[in-house]
Amino acid sequence: MTNNIDHDRLFKELISTFFVEFIELFFPQLMDYLDRDSITFLDKEVFTDVTEGERHESDLVAQVKFRGKESFFLIHVEAQESSRKWFNRRMFTYFARFHEKFVLPIYPIVIFSYSKPKREAISQYVVDFPDLKVLEFNYQVVQLNRLNWRDFLNQPNPVASALMARMNIAEKERAKVKAECLRLLITLKLNPAKMQLISGFIDTYLNLNPVEERQFQEEISTFSQPVQEGVMQITTSWMRQGIEQGIEQGIEQGIEQGIEREKTLILRQLKRKLGEINPSLETKIMQLSIDDVEVLGEALFDFSTVEDLINWLNTLITL
């Protein structure tokens, strides 16, 4: 499902946008001596691995000040979507070259986002002999598949709302986790651009099948009305994006499927709120334009009876 995902771009956008929040969530001890107003992101470095004949780019390097001092250090964050042999050696190579170039202390961090294996990832690189330890290089690890998403449910942190989607999730929990990610996101009250970044991250990694979509709707129906409305607006924007992408690509079938999916979603919301709906009303709703369907998706939260729905549909006819 995630084979065509640009993991590097998604994680770099997330962490660079919410860098302080990422540090606060996973490494709060760093905040004790980091000047949060001094963060500057450096250009990515390109390294050639002589042993493997590959070129590698560093993901994210931030230069920051020690709080209350004029001296600086680097925080290097590397996002790794697969388990690779000798990755620890590559991390040391990054460290050595950064240290050589900038002559600054470096705090190295790796985010492992793969699903398998679930064994604990290596977090050091060692060179030693029976009589001498030449090198012991350590780095911090955030291994998402060993973290329980439930532990982050009540963290008022945008990075938590995004990364819960890549934590240790049972297949039967996917719909619930997606709903909880969005519930947490709504409570954070971020600006629209940041909301879109995180909601897109969540939808990318928790792309639900039709059965899971129904479970997802059941989950969000248990939320408070303001949160339901917020989640509905996000899912509606996903539908709109899918339709626009279909238009750009000239894929008529994809456009029709996106519109059909949104109408079906609205119908399920109406039935959950008002009870059974006359088939003739269902037909009218399925015949609405996509713009009217989006307006209905917001209006339905004010409906108390089927009569409210009928009156709303009648206003469209009289316009």
N, C-alpha and C positions, 0 to 999 in steps of 0.2 A: 504493500500500500504506500510505502514512503520511499520507493526506489527513485522517483523523479524529483524528490524534494531537494531544494538547495539549502541543506542544513546549515552550512557555513554562513550564508547570507542571513538566514532567519535568526540564528543565535547571535551573530554580530550586531544586527539591528536591535535586537532585544536588549542585549547587555550594554551596548554603547548608549542607548536611550535611557536605560534605567541602571546606570552603573553603580551609583551610590546605593540604590535599593537592593541590587544584587549583593554588594558587599555587606550591607546591613543584615540581609537574610541569612547568608551562609557563613560570613566571617565577621561577626559583630566586634570581635576583639581588635580588628584592624581599625575600626572607627575610633578607637581610643587614642590613636596617634596619627590619624590621617586628617589633613586639612581638606575638607570636602569642597571648599571653594577654589582649590588650586588645580583641579583635574584638567589635564590636556592630553588628548589622544595623539599619538605619534603615527606617522606613516608606517604602513605594514612593511616588514622586512621579507626579502626573498632569500631563501637558503638553498643550496644545492647539497643533497645527501650523496656524497661520493660513493659510499658503499652500495647504495641502492640505485644510484643514477637517476634520482628524482629531484624535482624542484618543489620546495614547500614554502608556503607563505604563512607568516605569523598571523594569528587572528586579531588580537586586540592587545595593544600596549598603551598603558596610561602613565603619564608622568605626574606625580603628585608630591606635595610638600609634607614633610613631617610637621604636625601641628605645633605651632609656637616656635618653629625654627626656620632658618633660611635654607636648609638642606633638603634635597629631593630624593625620591626613590621611584622605581618603576613597579607597576603591577602588570604582569603578563597573564592574560586569560586565553587559554586555548580550548576551543570546542571540538570534541572528537566524536564522530558519529559511528565509528566502527572500532572493534578491538583489534589492534595490530601489534605484532611482535616487535619488540625493541622501541616501542613508543617512548618508553622512559629514557632511552638513549637520545632520542630526538629532542625531548624536553631539555635534557642537559646541554645539547648542542645549541639550542635557542638561548639558554641561559648564558652559556660561555660567550656567545657572539654578542649578545646584548651588553654583557658586562664589559667586554672588550671595547665596544663602540662607545658606550655612554659612561662607563666607569661610575656606575651608580648601583646601590643595593637593588635587588630584584626579588619581588614576591611572586612566585609562580603558582598559577592555578589552572587546573584542567577540569572541564565539564565533560563527562562521558554521558552521551545521550543515547547510546545504543540500547536495544532491547535485550540482547543476549551477547555474551554470557552474563550470568548474574553473580558469579564469584567476585570477590573483592578485587578491585583493580590495583595494580602496582602503583606505589606512590613515591618511589625513590629509584635512583640509579647509583650503583655501588661498583667501585673498582678496588679490589683488595687482594692481598696475598696471605699466605699462612702466617707471616710474621709482620704484616704491615697493611693497614687500611689506608689506601691512597686517597680515596674519594668516597664521600657519602652525600649525594645530592637528593634533597627532599622537596616535594612539591605538594600543594594542597589538592585534594580531589573532591569533586561533587559528582558522585555516581548516581544518576537519576533512577536507574532501575533497582537500586537498593533503598530508595526512599519511599516511605508510605505517604501517599497523597493526603490521607486523612490528617496527618500531622500538620498540614499546612492550610487546612480549611479556614481557620480563623486568623490567619496572618494578614494584617492589612497592608499587603505588599503586592504591587503589580507583577513582580517577577514570580511570586508564588502562584498567582492566578494563571500565569502562562505555563510555567514549568510543571505544574501538577499534571498537565496533559502528557508529559513524557516520563512520569514516575511509574512505580510498580503498580500496574492496574490489571486486575483480572478482566477477561473478555466480557463477562457479564456486567461489569461495572462501568464500561466505557460511556454509556449514556448518562449515568449518574455523575461521573467525574466531569463530563462536559458541562452539565447543568451547574455543578458546583463551581467550576472555573468561572463561568459567566456570572453567577450570583456574586462571587467575590469581586469580580471586575466591576459590576454595577455599583457596588457599595463604595468603591474607591473614588468615584466622581472625577475621572481624569478628563483632559481635553479630548476633543473628537479624534485628533490624529493619533494620540497615544492609545485611545480606546480601540481604534481600528488596527493598530499594530498588534496589540495583544489578542484581540478577538480573531484576527487572521491567523495568528500563531496557533491558537486553540483549535480553530476549524481545520487547519492543515493537518494537525497530528491526531485529531479526533473526528475524522470524516466518517459519519455514521451511515450504516445501511438502513433500509426502510424499517426494519423491525426495531432497530436502535433509535431511529427517529421518533417512533411512537413512544418508546420508553422515555426518551428525552422530553417529549411534550408532557408526559405524566409527571415527570420530576419537576419541571418548572411550574406546573399548575399548583404545586404545594407552597410556592414562594408567596411572599406578600405581594399585593397588587402593584405597588411601585416597581418592585424588582421584576415582576412578570412583564410589565410594560417595557422596562429597559432591555430585558433579554429579547423580547419580541422585536424591538427596534433593531437590535444587532442582527438577529437571524433574517429579518427582512432585508437588511443591507447586504447580507451574504447572497440572498436571492438576486438582488439587483445587480451585484457584481458579476454573478454567474451569467446573467442574461446579457450584460454589456460585453462580457468576454465572448459570448456566443455570437453577438452581432459583429464584433471586430473580426472574428475568425470566419464569419459567414456560415456558421453551423446552425441551420434552421431547426434541426431536430433538438439540438441542445437548448436553444431558446425556448422552444415549446415545452420541453421537459422542465425547465426552470420555472416558467410561469405556472405550469400545472402543479408543480410541487408546492409553490407558494399558496395557491388557491386551496389545495388540499389541507395544508397546514392551518390556514385561517378557518376552514370548515371544522377541523378538529377542535380548535379553540372555542368556536361558537357553540358546538355541541357540549363541550365540557362546562361551559358557563351557563347555557340556556336549556340544555336538555335536547331531546330529539327535535329535528328541524324538518318541516314539510319538504318532500322531494322537489316540489316546484320552486321553493326558496333556494334549495341547493343548486338547482339548474340556473337560477338567476345569478347566483354568486359565481358559478363556474363560467358564466358568460361575461363577467365584468372585465374591464380593461385592467392591465397591470397597475396603472396609477390608482384606479378606484379600489383595487384590492389592498394596496398599501395603506390607503386612507382608512379602509375598513379595519385593517389590522390594529390601528390605533384607536378607532372609535369603539370597537367591541368591548373595551374595558368599562365603558360607560353604560352598556346595555344591562338591563335587569330582567327583561322578558323578551319573548319572541316578537311581541308587538313593537318593541324598540328597534329591533332589526328590520321589521317590515317598514316602519316609518322612515328609517334611514335609507332603505332601498328606494322608497317612493320619492325621496328628495332628489335622488339621481335622475329619476324619470322625468321629474318636473323641471329640472335645470335646463 
